[in-house]
Amino acid sequence: MSAGSLAGPARPQVPARWTAWLIWRQQRSALVLITGLTAAACAFLVWAGLVLKHGSGAQGNGLLGLVLLPIPAVVGMLAGAPLLAREHQTGAIRYIRAQGLSPDRWLAGTLILTGSVIAAQAICVGVLYNWVQSLQGYQPELLFNNTSDTQFPTLPAWCVFAYALGVACGALTRRTVPAIGAFLLCYCGVAWPVMRILRLHLAGLVFWGRYPATANYWPYAGAETVCLLLAATVIASAVIVIPRLLRNAAWRQAAATRSPHAPRWSIVR
């Protein structure tokens, strides 16, 4: 019997529909909770818009923007930080790695599926907020201020970025409560400089020193959205790639330090 035959069968291929079903079963609590919060925010915005449309049209844009401003932080706390931290803390990550679905494919599928749902819901909230602003007499397409984080398209970008940042914090801490604390610290450390300092020069950096007109919302919002999505992609890729490189390095080290008299099949990857 050859050593190759003793290495065990290859990892079976898991159909895509089983992958989606597994991700839904694992993330259904967070997704249902975020969907409920999104429905509540949309209902509140519709109610506020109808009151403004048929009422006195009182100006409450600043207060409404402050109410919706913590949405990305809530997304990162409820969906991002517990994703990997909970799996490591409960030991469920070992069960996932023992299945036919590879850890890389499971994590990539989870990030794509959950991130897409979060982005779609954030788009709904952002579009409704733009509509409410238009009823208040503002023109969202001509306004870029401190409430821009709750508008479309910056709100979906901030939510996706917060979700990826929360997943990275959970991967580093491997404990749910420390992951939430680390996420809040990192998110505040990124959001405050962007909103107060970098936002004033972001469009100029993206457009090679040519600042668009101050009254033009879309170049500034587009520049910030692209930067946030690129940052989220880099963070998500690092969360997937770095653990894989560490696992490969550990396997190579184990193979190099094994006894020369040990059978070849004693270390099965």
N, C-alpha and C positions, 0 to 999 in steps of 0.2 A: 504494500500500500504506500503510495507516494505521500510526501509531506503536504503537497497541494490539496490532496483529497481530504486530509484531516483538518484543513483550515476552516471547514464549515461552509454552508451554503452562502451565496451572495445575498446582500440585502434586497428583499423583494421590492418591486416597484409599486408604490401606492397610487391609485388613481386620484386625479385632481379633485373629484367630487368628494372622496373620502377626506382629503386634506381640508377642504372647505368645511365639511361637516365637523371634523375634529376641532378646527379653530373656532367655529361657532359654539360648540359645546363648552369649550374652555373659556371663551371670552363673552359668553352671552350675558352674564350678570353686569359687567361693565358696559357693554353695548346697550343693554336695555336701560340702564340707569342714565347713560348719556343721552339716549334717545328721548327719555322722559323729560330730562332737563331742557333738551332742545325744543321739544313740543311746548313746554311751559314758556320758554323764551319767545317762541314764535307766536303763541297765543297772546302773550303780553304785548308784543310789538303790534300785532293786528288790532288789539283793543286800543292801544295808544294811538294808532293811526286813525281808527274810526272816530275816536274822541276828537282828535285834531281836525278831522275832515268835517264833522258835523257840529263841532263845538266852537269854542271861542278861539282856538288855535294858539293857546298859550305856549310860550317858548320854554321848553324843558329839555333842550338838546344836551346840555352839559350833564344834568342829573341822569338822564337816560343812558348816556355814554358811560358814565361811571358805574352804573348798575351792570352793564354788559362787559365792562373792561376785564373782570377776572375770569372770563370764560376760558381762555387758553390755559390759565393756571389750574382751573378745575379739571380740564381735560387731562393735563399732565399728571395731576394727583390721582385721579380716579382710574384712568386707563393706562397711562404710560409707566409710572413708577412701580405699580404692583405687578406688571406683566411678568418680568423675569424674577423680581425679588420674591414674589409669592411662590413661584415654582421652585426656586432654590431653598426657600425657608421650609417648605413642606416636604421637600424631597421628590416632588412630582417630576422634576427635570430628569431624574434617573429613569423613571418609567417611560418618558417620552423618548429618550435616547435608546431604549431597549426595543422600540417598535420598528416597523419597517420604514417609517418616515424619518429621514435624516434630520438632525438638529438644525442644520442650515436651512433646509427646505421648510421646516416647520416655522422657524423664526421669520424667514423672508415672507412666507405666506401670511403669517399673523400680522406683520407690519404692513404689508400691502393691503390686506382685506380691512383690518381695523382702521388704518390710516385713511383709506378711501371713504369708509363710512363717516368718519369724523369730518373729513373735508367736505363731503356732500352736505352734512347737517350744518356745518359752519357757513357754507355758501348760502343756505336758506336764511339763516339768521342775519348775515351781512346784507343780503339783498333787501330783506324786510327793513333793516335799519336805514338803508339808503332811502327807501320809500318813505319812512317816517320823517327823515330829515327833509325830504322834498316837500312834505306837507307842512312842515314847520317854517317854510320859507327859505331853507337852505338849499343849495345846489351841491350835492355830494361830489359831483364831477369837477367842481371848481373850488373845493375846500379841502385842505390838508392840514389838520391840527391834531390836538391831543386825543380827539375822539376817532381818529382814523383807524385805530386798531380794532374797532368794532364795525368797520365798514367792509364792503366787498371791494377789492379782493384781498385786503391785508388780513382780515379776520381768519379765513381758512388757512392762510400761510402761517400765522402765529399759532393756530391750533395744531397743525401738523408738526411744526417745529417743537412746540411744547411736548407733544406726544413722543417724538423721537428723543428729546432730551430726557424725559422721564424714564424711557426704556433704558437709556444709557446709565442713568443713575441707579436704576434697579440692578443692572448687570454688574455694576461696580460694588455696591453695598451688599447685595444678596439678602437684604432684610427689608420688609415692607415699610416700617415706620422710618428707619434711617434713610431709605430711598426717597420717601416723600419729603423729609427735611432737606436732603441734599438737592432735590429737584427745586424746591422753593428758593433755596439759596442761589443755585445756579441761574434759575430763571430770572429772579430779581436782578442778579448781577449782569444779565444780558439785556433784559427789557429796559431797565432804567437808562443806561447809556445810549441805547438805540433811540429811545423816545425823546431824550433830552439833548443829546449831543450829536450822535451820528446822523439822525434823520435830517438835520439841517444841511448836511453835505453829501447825503447818500446819492441823490440824483446826479450831482455834479461828478461824483466819482464814477458812476456807472456810465454816464454819457460823455466821458473823457473831457471833463472840465467845462462842458457847455451846459450851464444850468438852464432848465426850461423856465418858462414864466412862472412866477410865484402863484398865480391864480389857476394854474393848470394842475389838476389833481392826479391825473392818470400817469404821467411820467414818474412822479414821486412814488405813488402807490405801486406801480409796476416794478420799479427798481427795488423797493423794499420786499415785495412779494418774491421776486426772483432770488434775492439774496437769502431770504428765509428758507425757501424750498431747497436751494443748493446746500445750505447748512444742514437741513434735516436729512437730505440724501447722504451727505458725508457722515453724519452721526450714525444713521441706520446702517450704512455700509461697514463702518468700523465695528459696530456691535455684532455684525454677522461674520466679518472676515477675521478680526483679531482672535476671538476664541478658537476659530478653526486653525489658525496658524499656531496657537499655543498647544492645541491638541496634537497637531502633526509633529511639533517639536518634541513633545513628551513621548510620543510613540517612537520617534527616531532615537531619542536618548535611551528608552527602554530596550530597543533592539540592539543598540550599540553596547550596552552594559550587561546584556544577558550572558550566561555562561556559554562558552563555545561548545560544550558537550550537551547543552540542552537541545531537545528536538526542535525542529524548525516551526512546528505548529504550536509551541508552548506560548507564543505571543500572537494572539489573534486580534487583529485590528477591528 
